[in-house]
Amino acid sequence: PDSEIAVDVARYLPAGGDPIRDGTTRVVHVFATVGDVQWQDQDGSMATIRAGQVRIVAGDRSETLTASGYPPWMIREELEPIELLASRDLEPTVTTDRPAILALNEQAEDRKSEIRSLAARSLAFLGSFEALVAEFKNEQQRAFWALEFDALRDGLTYSRTSATNVRATLETYHGDKAQELFQMLCGYDPQQLVQGADGQLVDWLSDGALIARVLAYENLRRITGKTHYYQPWATEARRKSSVQDWLKELNEGGIRYATPPGPVTYGQ
């Protein structure tokens, strides 16, 4: 009776995976924050989680480790000031007397960039991705593109239906590029990069569609940790030097993961 636990559940899509065909893996963190906790796995085996430890369950595998960190919601990590202001402005517009999706769609057209972005990301949790995809066509929203890329990628992990809705939205607004855009959201594993995906990403940096340039850049930045001062929204002439730097990176075999991507874990 004196014990306390905190449970964090997330879905993990391996880089380059297909969330529609293969689905995702559930990753559960069970933290013992006070006292000891007895955990029983699906096979019936028992484990003790002591205060300061975490039980990580990923698919059919599980292990108990020392907690090396905690999810933001557990430590009440403060929002960035602009996100806090946006949430305070957005919250009163979502009321119990009408569907939340209607209110959020209205706010997704607000004149304030931070409110538009938060509303679009909130709509994604409800399975509506139109406003979020539209954000990548608006240069004024560029300060939020990294967050919105994460939100759209997260949308692939909720369920096969959700992933299908993301692809359908891309097909509606970017039919000729939908499959390639969807792949950029799914990401690439190390083998795919070696087999030519690295060159495809660099090619997309010069595409005429802003959303293609943004998604390609977000992939390259996250894979290499580099930017080469590339700006997706800049004119072709202003992007030229950065694209040349990325081509050099490509030719030198530098578009590779320093550490292969994996699920977020809070244990060591």
VEXKOLVEX-385166 format. One record per residue (C-alpha): residue in one letter; chain; y, x, z. Coordinates in nm, 3 decimals, padded with zeros to 5 digits. Layout:
N
+------+------+---------+---------+---------+
| code | unit |      c2 |      c1 |      c3 |
+------+------+---------+---------+---------+
|    A |    A |       Y |       X |       Z |
...
+------+------+---------+---------+---------+
% end
This chain:
268
+------+------+---------+---------+---------+
| code | unit |      c2 |      c1 |      c3 |
+------+------+---------+---------+---------+
|    P |    A |  00.000 |  00.000 |  00.000 |
|    D |    A |  00.237 |  00.297 |  00.038 |
|    S |    A |  00.174 |  00.426 | -00.314 |
|    E |    A |  00.401 |  00.374 | -00.612 |
|    I |    A |  00.346 |  00.428 | -00.983 |
|    A |    A |  00.558 |  00.422 | -01.296 |
|    V |    A |  00.399 |  00.350 | -01.634 |
|    D |    A |  00.548 |  00.448 | -01.970 |
|    V |    A |  00.383 |  00.322 | -02.290 |
|    A |    A |  00.473 |  00.439 | -02.640 |
|    R |    A |  00.318 |  00.440 | -02.986 |
|    Y |    A |  00.270 |  00.768 | -03.171 |
|    L |    A |  00.262 |  00.812 | -03.548 |
|    P |    A |  00.142 |  01.158 | -03.655 |
|    A |    A |  00.377 |  01.322 | -03.904 |
|    G |    A |  00.271 |  01.222 | -04.252 |
|    G |    A |  00.051 |  00.940 | -04.128 |
|    D |    A |  00.036 |  00.593 | -04.282 |
|    P |    A |  00.119 |  00.332 | -04.014 |
|    I |    A |  00.017 |  00.042 | -04.237 |
|    R |    A | -00.325 |  00.179 | -04.331 |
|    D |    A | -00.412 |  00.374 | -04.015 |
|    G |    A | -00.197 |  00.222 | -03.743 |
|    T |    A | -00.069 |  00.433 | -03.455 |
|    T |    A | -00.199 |  00.582 | -03.131 |
|    R |    A | -00.100 |  00.441 | -02.794 |
|    V |    A |  00.022 |  00.708 | -02.551 |
|    V |    A |  00.041 |  00.605 | -02.185 |
|    H |    A |  00.193 |  00.806 | -01.901 |
|    V |    A |  00.102 |  00.695 | -01.548 |
|    F |    A |  00.322 |  00.870 | -01.291 |
|    A |    A |  00.236 |  00.877 | -00.922 |
|    T |    A |  00.584 |  00.876 | -00.772 |
|    V |    A |  00.478 |  00.811 | -00.411 |
|    G |    A |  00.135 |  00.865 | -00.254 |
|    D |    A | -00.199 |  00.885 | -00.437 |
|    V |    A | -00.323 |  00.658 | -00.713 |
|    Q |    A | -00.678 |  00.593 | -00.830 |
|    W |    A | -00.711 |  00.559 | -01.207 |
|    Q |    A | -01.017 |  00.427 | -01.386 |
|    D |    A | -01.063 |  00.513 | -01.752 |
|    Q |    A | -01.223 |  00.283 | -02.006 |
|    D |    A | -01.555 |  00.465 | -01.967 |
|    G |    A | -01.553 |  00.387 | -01.594 |
|    S |    A | -01.476 |  00.741 | -01.474 |
|    M |    A | -01.232 |  00.767 | -01.183 |
|    A |    A | -00.944 |  01.010 | -01.134 |
|    T |    A | -00.691 |  01.064 | -00.857 |
|    I |    A | -00.326 |  01.101 | -00.948 |
|    R |    A | -00.124 |  01.257 | -00.670 |
|    A |    A |  00.252 |  01.238 | -00.617 |
|    G |    A |  00.422 |  01.461 | -00.873 |
|    Q |    A |  00.135 |  01.428 | -01.121 |
|    V |    A |  00.097 |  01.222 | -01.437 |
|    R |    A | -00.211 |  01.080 | -01.606 |
|    I |    A | -00.171 |  01.097 | -01.985 |
|    V |    A | -00.388 |  00.861 | -02.187 |
|    A |    A | -00.374 |  00.909 | -02.564 |
|    G |    A | -00.624 |  00.702 | -02.756 |
|    D |    A | -00.963 |  00.767 | -02.595 |
|    R |    A | -00.856 |  01.093 | -02.429 |
|    S |    A | -00.698 |  01.130 | -02.086 |
|    E |    A | -00.608 |  01.405 | -01.842 |
|    T |    A | -00.409 |  01.452 | -01.522 |
|    L |    A | -00.130 |  01.711 | -01.527 |
|    T |    A |  00.168 |  01.817 | -01.321 |
|    A |    A |  00.467 |  01.607 | -01.425 |
|    S |    A |  00.708 |  01.837 | -01.608 |
|    G |    A |  00.965 |  01.567 | -01.674 |
|    Y |    A |  01.022 |  01.194 | -01.672 |
|    P |    A |  01.128 |  00.931 | -01.926 |
|    P |    A |  01.503 |  00.858 | -01.924 |
|    W |    A |  01.450 |  00.509 | -01.783 |
|    M |    A |  01.280 |  00.655 | -01.473 |
|    I |    A |  01.560 |  00.896 | -01.387 |
|    R |    A |  01.831 |  00.651 | -01.493 |
|    E |    A |  01.979 |  00.897 | -01.736 |
|    E |    A |  02.331 |  00.791 | -01.823 |
|    L |    A |  02.415 |  00.676 | -02.173 |
|    E |    A |  02.666 |  00.866 | -02.380 |
|    P |    A |  03.016 |  00.721 | -02.314 |
|    I |    A |  03.041 |  00.566 | -02.659 |
|    E |    A |  02.697 |  00.405 | -02.623 |
|    L |    A |  02.791 |  00.271 | -02.280 |
|    L |    A |  03.110 |  00.115 | -02.416 |
|    A |    A |  02.922 | -00.037 | -02.708 |
|    S |    A |  02.658 | -00.189 | -02.479 |
|    R |    A |  02.927 | -00.342 | -02.258 |
|    D |    A |  03.096 | -00.500 | -02.560 |
|    L |    A |  02.771 | -00.616 | -02.719 |
|    E |    A |  02.602 | -00.767 | -02.415 |
|    P |    A |  02.833 | -01.069 | -02.368 |
|    T |    A |  02.777 | -01.176 | -02.729 |
|    V |    A |  02.403 | -01.224 | -02.672 |
|    T |    A |  02.368 | -01.551 | -02.481 |
|    T |    A |  02.085 | -01.784 | -02.390 |
|    D |    A |  02.217 | -02.081 | -02.588 |
|    R |    A |  02.143 | -01.935 | -02.935 |
|    P |    A |  01.893 | -01.696 | -03.092 |
|    A |    A |  01.969 | -01.332 | -03.014 |
|    I |    A |  01.901 | -01.235 | -03.374 |
|    L |    A |  02.197 | -01.446 | -03.492 |
|    A |    A |  02.438 | -01.286 | -03.247 |
|    L |    A |  02.317 | -00.935 | -03.327 |
|    N |    A |  02.347 | -00.992 | -03.702 |
|    E |    A |  02.709 | -01.097 | -03.648 |
|    Q |    A |  02.780 | -00.787 | -03.441 |
|    A |    A |  02.613 | -00.566 | -03.700 |
|    E |    A |  02.925 | -00.631 | -03.910 |
|    D |    A |  03.174 | -00.550 | -03.633 |
|    R |    A |  03.466 | -00.327 | -03.722 |
|    K |    A |  03.368 | -00.079 | -03.447 |
|    S |    A |  03.107 |  00.167 | -03.570 |
|    E |    A |  02.939 |  00.201 | -03.231 |
|    I |    A |  02.887 | -00.176 | -03.197 |
|    R |    A |  02.755 | -00.205 | -03.553 |
|    S |    A |  02.505 |  00.070 | -03.490 |
|    L |    A |  02.384 | -00.062 | -03.153 |
|    A |    A |  02.344 | -00.412 | -03.295 |
|    A |    A |  02.148 | -00.279 | -03.594 |
|    R |    A |  01.919 | -00.074 | -03.370 |
|    S |    A |  01.870 | -00.373 | -03.140 |
|    L |    A |  01.773 | -00.591 | -03.436 |
|    A |    A |  01.497 | -00.342 | -03.518 |
|    F |    A |  01.329 | -00.427 | -03.187 |
|    L |    A |  01.314 | -00.787 | -03.308 |
|    G |    A |  01.150 | -00.687 | -03.635 |
|    S |    A |  01.465 | -00.721 | -03.847 |
|    F |    A |  01.550 | -00.401 | -04.034 |
|    E |    A |  01.806 | -00.512 | -04.294 |
|    A |    A |  02.112 | -00.415 | -04.090 |
|    L |    A |  01.960 | -00.080 | -03.999 |
|    V |    A |  01.880 |  00.011 | -04.359 |
|    A |    A |  02.232 | -00.094 | -04.460 |
|    E |    A |  02.377 |  00.159 | -04.215 |
|    F |    A |  02.266 |  00.443 | -04.440 |
|    K |    A |  02.487 |  00.318 | -04.720 |
|    N |    A |  02.801 |  00.333 | -04.507 |
|    E |    A |  02.963 |  00.675 | -04.472 |
|    Q |    A |  03.168 |  00.553 | -04.175 |
|    Q |    A |  02.845 |  00.521 | -03.975 |
|    R |    A |  02.743 |  00.885 | -04.020 |
|    A |    A |  02.792 |  00.969 | -03.650 |
|    F |    A |  02.499 |  00.735 | -03.575 |
|    W |    A |  02.263 |  00.822 | -03.859 |
|    A |    A |  02.040 |  01.047 | -03.645 |
|    L |    A |  01.994 |  00.769 | -03.387 |
|    E |    A |  01.937 |  00.515 | -03.661 |
|    F |    A |  01.681 |  00.739 | -03.832 |
|    D |    A |  01.490 |  00.750 | -03.503 |
|    A |    A |  01.517 |  00.371 | -03.465 |
|    L |    A |  01.387 |  00.308 | -03.817 |
|    R |    A |  01.103 |  00.557 | -03.768 |
|    D |    A |  01.019 |  00.392 | -03.434 |
|    G |    A |  00.998 |  00.062 | -03.619 |
|    L |    A |  00.696 |  00.200 | -03.804 |
|    T |    A |  00.506 |  00.240 | -03.478 |
|    Y |    A |  00.539 | -00.105 | -03.322 |
|    S |    A |  00.259 | -00.258 | -03.530 |
|    R |    A |  00.121 | -00.266 | -03.883 |
|    T |    A |  00.328 | -00.580 | -03.940 |
|    S |    A |  00.644 | -00.402 | -03.830 |
|    A |    A |  00.571 | -00.106 | -04.058 |
|    T |    A |  00.511 | -00.347 | -04.345 |
|    N |    A |  00.847 | -00.512 | -04.273 |
|    V |    A |  01.022 | -00.174 | -04.288 |
|    R |    A |  00.868 | -00.100 | -04.627 |
|    A |    A |  00.949 | -00.450 | -04.754 |
|    T |    A |  01.312 | -00.404 | -04.650 |
|    L |    A |  01.330 | -00.075 | -04.836 |
|    E |    A |  01.177 | -00.241 | -05.142 |
|    T |    A |  01.438 | -00.517 | -05.128 |
|    Y |    A |  01.735 | -00.282 | -05.115 |
|    H |    A |  01.601 |  00.033 | -05.282 |
|    G |    A |  01.309 | -00.083 | -05.495 |
|    D |    A |  01.290 |  00.219 | -05.725 |
|    K |    A |  01.293 |  00.462 | -05.433 |
|    A |    A |  01.120 |  00.254 | -05.165 |
|    Q |    A |  00.790 |  00.444 | -05.156 |
|    E |    A |  00.959 |  00.784 | -05.131 |
|    L |    A |  01.201 |  00.661 | -04.863 |
|    F |    A |  00.911 |  00.514 | -04.668 |
|    Q |    A |  00.729 |  00.849 | -04.687 |
|    M |    A |  01.037 |  01.030 | -04.555 |
|    L |    A |  01.037 |  00.796 | -04.256 |
|    C |    A |  00.667 |  00.865 | -04.196 |
|    G |    A |  00.737 |  01.239 | -04.213 |
|    Y |    A |  00.515 |  01.520 | -04.335 |
|    D |    A |  00.240 |  01.723 | -04.176 |
|    P |    A |  00.225 |  02.103 | -04.222 |
|    Q |    A | -00.027 |  02.078 | -04.507 |
|    Q |    A |  00.189 |  01.833 | -04.700 |
|    L |    A |  00.482 |  02.074 | -04.676 |
|    V |    A |  00.270 |  02.357 | -04.817 |
|    Q |    A |  00.150 |  02.128 | -05.097 |
|    G |    A |  00.502 |  02.058 | -05.224 |
|    A |    A |  00.669 |  01.810 | -04.991 |
|    D |    A |  00.916 |  02.081 | -04.890 |
|    G |    A |  01.042 |  02.103 | -05.248 |
|    Q |    A |  01.059 |  01.725 | -05.279 |
|    L |    A |  01.280 |  01.708 | -04.970 |
|    V |    A |  01.517 |  01.968 | -05.109 |
|    D |    A |  01.531 |  01.775 | -05.439 |
|    W |    A |  01.632 |  01.460 | -05.250 |
|    L |    A |  01.938 |  01.642 | -05.112 |
|    S |    A |  02.095 |  01.602 | -05.457 |
|    D |    A |  01.992 |  01.242 | -05.516 |
|    G |    A |  02.252 |  00.984 | -05.611 |
|    A |    A |  02.156 |  00.746 | -05.328 |
|    L |    A |  02.315 |  00.824 | -04.992 |
|    I |    A |  02.017 |  00.693 | -04.795 |
|    A |    A |  01.784 |  00.934 | -04.978 |
|    R |    A |  02.007 |  01.230 | -04.895 |
|    V |    A |  02.033 |  01.126 | -04.530 |
|    L |    A |  01.657 |  01.081 | -04.482 |
|    A |    A |  01.579 |  01.408 | -04.660 |
|    Y |    A |  01.831 |  01.598 | -04.450 |
|    E |    A |  01.705 |  01.448 | -04.124 |
|    N |    A |  01.354 |  01.561 | -04.213 |
|    L |    A |  01.463 |  01.913 | -04.306 |
|    R |    A |  01.680 |  01.950 | -03.998 |
|    R |    A |  01.402 |  01.839 | -03.766 |
|    I |    A |  01.139 |  02.055 | -03.938 |
|    T |    A |  01.339 |  02.379 | -03.944 |
|    G |    A |  01.601 |  02.334 | -03.674 |
|    K |    A |  01.862 |  02.437 | -03.934 |
|    T |    A |  02.146 |  02.251 | -04.105 |
|    H |    A |  02.291 |  02.496 | -04.359 |
|    Y |    A |  02.609 |  02.292 | -04.303 |
|    Y |    A |  02.479 |  02.021 | -04.533 |
|    Q |    A |  02.671 |  01.692 | -04.527 |
|    P |    A |  02.491 |  01.401 | -04.697 |
|    W |    A |  02.813 |  01.205 | -04.743 |
|    A |    A |  03.007 |  01.488 | -04.910 |
|    T |    A |  03.079 |  01.502 | -05.281 |
|    E |    A |  02.831 |  01.676 | -05.509 |
|    A |    A |  03.068 |  01.972 | -05.546 |
|    R |    A |  03.101 |  02.013 | -05.170 |
|    R |    A |  02.725 |  01.983 | -05.119 |
|    K |    A |  02.643 |  02.245 | -05.382 |
|    S |    A |  02.664 |  02.553 | -05.158 |
|    S |    A |  02.450 |  02.396 | -04.886 |
|    V |    A |  02.191 |  02.283 | -05.138 |
|    Q |    A |  02.171 |  02.640 | -05.269 |
|    D |    A |  02.103 |  02.758 | -04.914 |
|    W |    A |  01.824 |  02.503 | -04.879 |
|    L |    A |  01.678 |  02.617 | -05.213 |
|    K |    A |  01.677 |  02.973 | -05.084 |
|    E |    A |  01.504 |  02.851 | -04.767 |
|    L |    A |  01.247 |  02.677 | -04.987 |
|    N |    A |  01.182 |  02.981 | -05.206 |
|    E |    A |  01.131 |  03.198 | -04.898 |
|    G |    A |  00.876 |  02.953 | -04.756 |
|    G |    A |  01.104 |  02.872 | -04.465 |
|    I |    A |  01.063 |  02.494 | -04.459 |
|    R |    A |  00.787 |  02.495 | -04.201 |
|    Y |    A |  00.749 |  02.369 | -03.846 |
|    A |    A |  00.815 |  02.624 | -03.574 |
|    T |    A |  00.594 |  02.402 | -03.356 |
|    P |    A |  00.377 |  02.131 | -03.516 |
|    P |    A |  00.501 |  01.785 | -03.413 |
|    G |    A |  00.306 |  01.589 | -03.155 |
|    P |    A |  00.350 |  01.297 | -02.916 |
|    V |    A |  00.605 |  01.325 | -02.638 |
|    T |    A |  00.432 |  01.433 | -02.318 |
|    Y |    A |  00.574 |  01.462 | -01.969 |
|    G |    A |  00.304 |  01.689 | -01.826 |
|    Q |    A |  00.207 |  02.054 | -01.817 |
+------+------+---------+---------+---------+
% end
